[in-house]
Amino acid sequence: MVLKTFGWSFAVTALGLVAAVLFGGWTALGIVAILSVLEISLSFDNAVVNAGILKKMNAFWQKIFLTVGILIAVFGMRLVFPVVIVAISAQLGPIKAVELALNDKDRYQQLVTDAHPSIAAFGGMFLLMIFLDFIFEDRDIKWLGWLERPLAKLGKIDMLSVCIALIVLLIASMTVATHAHQHGGTHVDKAETVLLAGIAGLITYMIVGGLSGYFEDKLEEEEEREHEAEEEAERTGKPRSAVQLAGKAAFFMFLYLEVLDASFSFDGVIGAFAITNDIVLMALGLGIGAMYVRSLTVYLVRQGTLDDYVYLEHGAHYAIGALAVLLLVTIQYQINEIITGLIGVVLIAASFWSSVRRNKALAAAEGKTGSDEKTEVSSGV
């Protein structure tokens, strides 16, 4: 099971490390290895959240997510995205931006750093909306009941998540954005930029989230029709093609996963510049890490881990909320990527431990109930 799920990740790791040695020697190998670990640690919460969505899709679309999706993740977010940032912020053509990334790495890093406030505002608002919509939903299973119960009651207020997100964005634009960190340690006023980028992130979430919810409902309806058609085929004895499931609905859910992955990738891409400004090494290291995140997502789905450890999804969403806040804070202040990664790991580890304790308590309760029933039966006989 492990080899089947992570086989491609192992192969990509070997190829990536060999390419790093050929490109820049043993120093490049070390940089790529560090970047891979950085990406995995920062994106573990991404894998948990993605698994919650991916488990609703069939095996075909899970395979698409692991193959086509990884190409988008590696070449789109880890290679093209940093170049696009430079092209837009410096008002350069895409070819010129690529030349700058390959030939003038210091200038390239400077432009990316200067574009960080808009990236952080966009990604921070997108992730904040994911967190708010999660905690304001009334769920049967609650991890931190003392907090989640009152929040679920507040969640009955229409558009509360949007209102809170806009308030947070307004506060950020009037505080950290007025002294936004730039290359060389200088600070400038980026309030307008942060405000516009944050609103763009909010709009993107509402469009993508709305389409995802709509097509998720369509997917469920299509699956019900598929099941009914299969039962009808069994009754009548007619052969039936199996290539029908999901279609447009699963395609839009796949797009939602890609946008979600892109938002999670912001911190990894930006954090990579603290280690290297070589775009080739960055693509290799983050690409290897992204591959493991993809494989881990599929592994969680196929093993049913989210069903067994019910608080994992909660921990991942709390990590998302923490990451959203940290992204907004980094508009003015520099935060070490190790701190960012550790916060997510600690929250997910805590939720995992709580899930284990819950499972043990349930098993003990079932065992006690079973022994009581046996006692009653034996005494009755």
Secondary structure, 3 states (H helix, E strand, C coil): CHHHHHHHHHHHHHHHHHHHHHHHHHHHHHHHHHHHHHHHHHHHHHHHHHHHHHCCCCHHHHHHHHHHHHHHHHHHHHHHHHHHHHHHHCCCCHHHHHHHHHHCHHHHHHHHHHCHHHHHHHHHHHHHHHHHHHHCCCCCCCCCHHHHHHHHHHCCCCCHHHHHHHHHHHHHHHCHHHHEECHHHCEECCHHHHHHHHHHHHHHHHHHHHHHHHHHHHHHHHHHHHHHHHHHHHHHCCCCCCCCCCCHHHHHHHHHHHHHHHHHHHHHHHHHCCCCCCHHHHHHHHHHHHHHHHHHHHHHHHHCHHHHCCCHHHHHHHHHHHHHHHHHHCCCCCCCHHHHHHHHHHHHHHHHHHHHHHHHHHHHHHHHHHHHHHHHHHHHC
